[in-house]
Amino acid sequence: MKIVAVLTVRNEAAFLLEWLAHHLAAGIGHFVVLSNDCEDGTDAMLDRLTGTGWLTHIRNDGPYAKSGIQFTGLRLADDCEAVQTADWLIALDIDEFVNVHVGDHTLQALIQTIPEATAIALTWRLFGNADRIRYEDRPVTETFTHAAPEILAWPWRAAMFKTLYRNDGTYRQLGVHRPRGPRKARLAESRWFDCLGNELDEGFKTRRIFSNYGRPLYRFAQINHYALGAMESFILKSDRGRAVHADQPLGVDYWVERNFNTQIDTTIAALAPTSAKLRAQLHADPVLGELHKQAVAWRKERFDQLMLREPMRALFGRLLMTPPARLLPARSAKMLIDYANRAREENRQEEEQ
């Protein structure tokens, strides 16, 4: 069973080896990684990794399009041999870590748990900043263990998912959250499931990008989403810009909607022994090890440079002053969801007119 992950990156060399080691341990057999205008050696690291046989590096250099470089990268990946010959596909980001709770904690075990699935929705679990200010060269999965509760009614983005799906011709294209370009003739036979083992409705086959609210969603698996990291790292993330919707800046609004720290979740440590060995092997490579050290130094130097700019310095100050996000009472969350549903229905009616 060949599972292929597709990743788009820009200036992420300091995190890349941990991410790859973890997902190798999680059962991914090949990676297609698209780099964009890297200044920290990410592209050089990926070039080195092409010699492993389990990674394909595609350069996607050029300015961010308004819609975001991730979309153009995924279009390039669609034509890649590794993608076309995969049995299963999943598109991930560098701050997303697959966390399987069944069997040996691999994606193969998840697939065996729901063998009839065409697609499995792995819902985000948001991991907060936990008041960490300075960036440290430590594994993200060990550093950040404070997360949102299993049931989080708002914001709706907390229930977004990434899709592990069969590459059986039902869908023509990769997508950021879900496969795109469905073939109508095959949709009727496709079957989508969540990580509770529930079969999902028809909406998931063509358009849904977030899971159903109001219940636990992580019985079989989840995506640990480390969207914030340390405050220093968030400043670099803001400077880099969004991979999707590049015209929308990253600010305190993005931070507040993801900085939940109400529960401790260390379940991802189930793969730590295996991933640590793989990470050590990658760091032992003389080229990769040196590139990693240079990337860590680059991040620290880049932060110092950004702090000389008033907008970034102001953002950093706001992060220091902003407390963790608080959970909304059920009544307030319901009010917001009702308005969102009402707006969606009105938009649908306008489109039909």
N, C-alpha and C positions, 0 to 999 in steps of 0.2 A: 504494500500500500504506500504509494508515493504522495506525501503531503508537501505542498509547496506554499511558502509564505512570501508575500510581496511587501516590500518595505521601501518608503521614500525617505531620504535623509538629507539634511544640510547642517554641517557643523556639529555632528553628533559623535565624533570619534571617541570621546571620553566615556561614552555609554555603550558603544557598539559591541565590544567584546562580551560584556555581561549579557546583553540582550541576545546575542547569537548563542552563547553557551547555554543560557536558560532554555531557549527554544529548540536547540538540538536535543537537550535532555527531555523536552516535552514531546519529542517525536517528529518534529519537522525534519524532512530529509533533504530539502533544497530551499535556498533563498534566492529570490530575484530582488536585487537592491538597486534602486535608482538614486544617484547622487546629483545634487544641484549646487553648482558654484560654491564649493567648499573651500574654506580658508584654514581649517584646523587639521587637515590631513585625512579627513574621512575618506576622500576618494582614493588616496594612496593606500590606505588600509584595506579598502575594498579590492583594489587591484591585487594586493598581496594575497588576499583571501580567495581570489579566483583560482589559485593553484590548488586549493583543497579539493576541488571537484564538487563541493556541495554549495557553491555560491556563484551566481552570475551577476556581474556588475554592469549596469548600463548607465552611462553618463547622460544626464538630462539637463545640461548646463544652459543658462540663459536666464533672462529676467523673469520674475514671477508674473504670470498672467493675472488678470483681474480675478479670474475664477480660482486661481491657485495652481501651483506647480504640481500638486499631487495628481490632479486629473490628467494632465499631459503625461506624467510618468506612468500612470496606470495604462494609458493607451499604448505606450511603448511596450509595456510588459505583456499586453495581450498577444503581441506577435512573437514573444520569446518562446523558444522551443520548450524550455523547462515548464512554462505555464501551460502550453498546449498539450503536453504529454502527462500532466499531473493527474492523479486520481482524485485528489481533493485540493481545494484552494482556500486561502484566507489572506486578506489584506490587513496588515497591522501597521501601527506607528511605533516609533522608538520608545514611547512612554507607556506602551500597552504590553502587558505580560500575560500570556495564557496561563490559567490556573485551574487545572483539572482535579476534581475531588474523588474520582472513581478509579478503581483498578490500580494500575501502576502510575497514575497521574499523567499519562500521555494522552495525546489527541486520539491515538489508536484505541485506547481504552474507552474514551468518550464515544467514538463511533460504534464500537462494539456494544455499548450500553443502549444505543438507539440505532440498531442496524438498518431499520427501514427508512431512515432519514435521507432526504435529498439535501437538506440544509439544516444546520443547527445554529440558533441564535445564542451567542455568548454575550451576556449583558455586562456592561461596565460595572465595576465597583470602584467608586472614587476614593482615592487615598489622599489625605490632606497633607499640609505642610508641617504640622506639629511644631510650629514655631522655630523651625530650623532656618537660620539666617545664612550662614556661610556654606558655600559649596565645598564638599569633601570628596576625595577620591575613594569612595566606598560603594559597595553594591547598593543599588537603589532598593532592591527587594528586602535588604536587611535594614536599611536606614529608615524607610518610611513604612510604618506598620499601623498607623492610625487611619481609620477609614470611616466612610459613611455607614449608617445602619443598613441592615438587609432590606428593610422597607423604607423607602424615601420617596415621598409623594411629590416633592418639588425640589429642584427644578426638573423639568421634563428631560433635560439632557442627561440626567443621572441614569436614565433607563435606556440610553442608546446602546446598541449592540454591534458586534462584529460577527460576520457570518462565515462559518466553516461549511463549505458546500462541495458536492460532488461535481467534478468536471465532466459531466456526462452529456453535454450539449444542450441542457435546458436553458442555460444563459450564455450569451455571446461574449460578455465583457466583465472585467473586474470592476468593482465599485469600492468606494471608501468604506462604506458600512455594509453593503449588500451587493450581490451580483446584479449586473445590468443587462439590458438587451434580451429579455426573455423570449423564447420561441413559444408562441401561443399553442402550437400543436403538442408541446411537451408539458405545459403547465398543469394540465389536469392530472397528470400522473405524479407530479412532484409533491413532496411532503415535507413541510417545515415543522420543526420541533423546538421548544425552548429547553432550558437546562433543568426543568422539573420533569421532563419526559412528556409534557403535554403537546399534542398536535395543535399547530397554530392555524388561524383562519386564512381565507383566501387573500386578505390584504397583505399578508407577509410575503406572498409569492411575487408581488409586483412593486410594492411601494413602501411598506413600513420600514422604519429605521430605529424605532424604539419599542421596548417591550411593554407588556401590559403592567399597569401600576398596581400597587396595593397588596402585593404578596411577595414572599421570598422568591428569588429568581436564580439562586446559586447552588442548587442541590448537586448537580453533576459537574458544573464548571462555571467559571466567571472570567472576565478580563480585568486584571488588576490595572487600573488606570492611574498612573502617577503623573498627572497632568501638570502639577505645580513644581515639585521638587523644592530645593532650598530657594530662599528669596533671591540670592545671587543668580542662581540658575534661571529663575523666572525672568530676570532682567535680560539675560541673553536670549531667552525664548521670545520675549517681546521684540527685541531688536531684530531677530531673524524673521519674524512675521509668521502668519498662519500658512500652513501648507494648503489649506482650503480657504477660499474667500480672503485672499491676500490683502484686499483693500480694507479689511476690518482689523483695527489694531487690537493687541492684547493689553488689557488694562485691569483695573481693580474689579470691574464687573466680571471678567473671566475668572479672576481669583476667588471672589466671594461665592460664585456658583459652584465651586469645586473644593473649597477648603473645609471639608467636614472631617472631624477628628474624634467622633463620638465612640467608636468601638475599635478594639485591637483585632487585627486579622493577620495571623502569621501562617496561614495554611499553605502559602506558596513555598514555605520552607521544606515541604515534602520532597521537592526536587533539589534542594540545596546541596546534598552530598555529590550528586551526579553533576550538577551544573558547575559546582566549585572546581571539580577536577577538570572539566572541559575548559573552564575559564583560565585555570592555571596553565593548561597546555597552550592556549592561545597566547597568553602573556609570555610564555617561555620562548616563543618564536622571536628571534633577535630583532626582526624588522617590526613586527606588530607591537612588541613590548616597548620599543623606543618610540614608535608613533603614538602609542597610548600616553606615554609620559609627556610628549610634546603637546598632545591635545589637552591634557590637564593644565599644563603651563599656559597654553593659549587661552583657556577659559578664564583663568585668573587675570591675565593681562587684559583680556577684552573687557572684563567687568570694570577694571580700573579705568580704562578708556571711557567706557560708557558713563561712569560716575562724574565725568567732567562735562557732561551734557545735562542741561537743566531739566528737560523732559524726563530723562531716565532717572536722574537723581530725585526728582519729585515723585516718580512712580515708586522708587525704592522706599522713600519716606512714607508713602501711603501704605505700602505693604507692612512696614514696621508698626504702623499705627492701627492697622485693621485686625480686629480679633477674628478667631475662627468663625465660620458660618454657623448660624444657629438653625435648628430644625424648625420648620414652620408648623404651627398647630394644624391639625387635620382640617379644621373649618377654613382656615386661610388658604391652605393648599387647594382645597376643593373649589373655592371661589376662583382662583387663578385658572385651574383646569377647566372649569365651566366656561370662563371667558375665552380660553384658547379653543375649546370645542365650538363655541358659538362663532368665533372668527373664521375657523376653518370651514364651517358649514356655509357662512355667508360668501366666502371666497369661492366655494364650489358652485354655489348658485349663480354667481356672477360669471364664472367660466362657462356655464351651460347656456347662458342667455345669448 
